[in-house]
């Protein structure tokens, strides 16, 4: 049975993908402060009034030996760091490095600080940290700075074609 989205907000490729998939999500626009020293993820958690453990950041990595562009997406809580060896292993390879920012923007179609794991221009292998599975709702970038989407972790994995693995430290 298809579900409908919960709240209207800015229309982005991420919200379009979720709507097309019939998934329930909430939208959370907030005023982004370019002068904030919190970083995008911690700023989002503070603006949304939620713990940093439920706000997840989207990181684009280059995985040695991965088919195609070699790019992949890791989604981890903003209170943690991405374990590059763990994401490489989750994708069946040995080594990963952070992707160049320009390459991440080109591939995703989003700007740094607003890269959503959902609705990317080029679909990339996606791994969501397994900590998400214990949560009812996770918040990820909605496709622009100052805009997050709340959704069930299983729906995040479904819409991205991703998987869960322990990739955060």
N, C-alpha and C positions, 0 to 999 in steps of 0.2 A: 504494500500500500504506500503510495507516494505521500510524503509529508510536505507541508508548505513552510516557507521561511517565516520566522517569527517577527522580525522588525525590518522596516525599510531604512535605508541609509544610502550613502553614496554608491553609485553603480560603478563597479570595477569588474575586470575579468574574473576576479575571485567570486564576487557575489553572483555574477552571471552563471559561472560554473556550478555553484551550489544550488541556484534556483533551477537550472536545467536538470540537475541530478535529483531534484525533489527533496533535498535535505533541509532539516530544521537548523537555523542558525540565527544568531542575534548580531546586530551591528552596534559598534561602539565608537563613534567619532569623538575625538577630543582635540584640544588645541595643542599642537606640537610646539614646543619651545626650542628653537634652534640653539639657544644659548645654554640649554640644560647640560649639566655635567653628569647626569645619570646614565646616559646612553639611551638608545631608543626603547629597548625592552623594559628597563626599570622605570623609565618615564611613563610608559604605557601602564605598567602595573600601578604606579602611584595615581595616575589620572583616572584609572578605572576603579581604584579602591579595592583591588584584589591582591592576594599574595603573589610575589614573583614566581612562586613554584607552579602557578597555573597559567602564566603568560609564557609562550614559547616563541623563540626566535628562529628565523629561517636563515640557514647558512648554506651557501653554495660552495661545493668542494670539487677539486679535480682528483679523480681516482685513477692511479696508474693502471693501465690495462683494461679499463672499462670501455666497452664498445661505444662507438659514436664519438661524441665530443669529449668524452671522459668526465663530463660534469655530472654531479649528483647533488641532492638536497638533503641536509640534515636538519631536523627540527628538534630543538632541545629547550628546556626551561631557561628563562633569562637569568636565573640564579645560578646557572651552571656554565661549564665550558664544553665544547664539542671535543670528544676524544677522537682524533683523526685516525688512529689505528683501529679503533672500534668500528667506525663507520666503513672504513675500507674492508674490514673483515665481514661486516654485515652484508656487504655487496659482493663478497667472494674474492676480494683482492687483498693485497698486503699493505699498500701505502696510499695515503691521501694527503693533499695539501689544500689550504684555502685557495679558492679560485680568485683570480684577478677580479676586482670590482667591476671593471668595464665588461668583462666576459659574463659576469653574473647578471648585470643589467641587460646586456644584449640578449642573453638566453631567456631570461624571465620576462622581459618586457616591463619590468618595474624598476624604480630607483632604489638605490641603497637606503636602508632605513625604512623602506616600504615594500620590500620583497615579500610577497605572500607565497606560501607553498602551493596555493590553489590557483588554478587558472593561468599558469605560466605559459608564455608564448611557445616554448619548446618543453614538452613534457619530459621530465628527468626522473631517473630512479630516485625515490624518496624514502628516507628512513626517519621514523618518529621515535624519539626516546621512549623506552618501555615504561618509564615513570608515568606517562600520560594515561596508561591503561587503568590506573587506580583512581583517575579523576572522572567526574561527571561531565565537566566542561573544561575545555582548554581555549585559550585566546591566542590567535595568531594574527599577523598583519593582514589587513583587508586589501592591501594593494596600493596603499599610499601612506605617507607619514601622517600620524595623527588619526589613524583609522584601524581598529581591530575588529575581528569577527570572533564570536564565541560559538563553539560547536562541540559535539561529542567527539572524543578521540577516535572512536571507530569510524565515524563519518569522515574525519580528516584523512584517515588511511584509505577509506573507500574512494573518496573523490580524487585523491592523488595517485591511486594505484600503488600506494606505498606499503610499508611493513613496519612492525615494531621491533626494536632491538635496543639493548643497553648501550647507547652511544654518548651519554653525557658523563662528565666527571665533576 
